[in-house]
Amino acid sequence: MTSYNPKDWFSFIFRLNKADTFRKLIPVMIFIGIYCALIAYLEIEYWELPEDSHVKNISVMHGMLGFVISLLLAYRTNTAYDRWWEGRRIWGNLVNNSRNFTIKLSAVLTDEKDKSFFRKMIPAYAYVLNKHLKDDETAKQLFDDVDLEIDHHKHRPNQIAKMMYQKTNDLYTAKKISGDQLIMLNNELTSFTDICGACERIKNTPIPYSYSAFIKKFIFIYVLTLPFAYVFTLGYYVIPVVVFIFYVLASLELIAEEIEDPFGIDANDLPTHKISENIKKHVEELI
């Protein structure tokens, strides 16, 4: 996750980092510029269309559809950000759950071997969950056209949770904790699996294909029709104007694509590895 000062305006304007959409869109922007130059040349120099040409009225369509495309992109961006923020809340719950579980264990356990077990396993769950969510196969489990031979015994977060459950039950069987203490620890043990399931729900359920494909087609067709109408008023200046419009619209879609899966390795994804390290640090301090 990129660290920055939100009040430093000039660094945003004049600095390009790997998360900037400008670099990703350069090839397409060059294509759009060449396309606009060709349309401008044909209308001005070759076809010599008059000012009262009906082609000029295409701008009416752009005015009508501009509001529609703004609503679509606003909804797209908000939906993607909601997924990103929900992922951050879930990992915040994992931090709090790990702390609460550790605090309770530190109060009820007296054997150093038992403490050592949980000192290792609680941070291990966060590390394993982080790797599990970055696995490409995890995101394909709900795809109709992908037939995965899934061995559920290799679901690593479940295995860590099972080991902690088993250890807690062994503590109760050995009379090291009481029944009331077992019930007290159960909520945190259950929360580990709930958190994993919530993360998998985000990871495994992308934005519907038809919706995402429609927005991309809409943006592309909208931009390709812009130079036909605005050559009459802008002349060859239509080239940078249309390229900039494409940059703005396409950037919003690219940003939404990146943040809708917050558990990846992109620059704007959640710092799950750093959060896992913080959990390890806190657990070791408490138990």
HUPEHU-V841675 format. One line per field, one symbol per residue. phi: phi as a letter, one per 20 degrees, with the letter a starting at -180 (. if undefined). burial: # if it has 24 or more other C-alpha atoms within 12 Angstrom, else .. Layout:
# HUPEHU-V841675
phi = ???
burial = ???
This chain:
# HUPEHU-V841675
phi = .febefeefffffddddfeffgffeggffffffffffffffffeeeflfffeffffffffffffegffffffffffffffffffffffffffffffffffffffffedecefffffgffefffffffffgfffefffffdfdffecdeeeeffeffgfffffffgffffffffemeceffffffeffffffgfffffffffffecffggffffffffffffgffeffgeeffddmfffffffffffgfffffffffffefdfdedffeffeffffffffgfffffec
burial = ..................####..#...#..##.#######.##..........##.....#......##.##..##.###.######.#################.##....##.##################...##...............####.##..##.##..#.....#....#..##.##.###.##########.##....#..##.###.###########..##.#############################.######.##.###.###..#
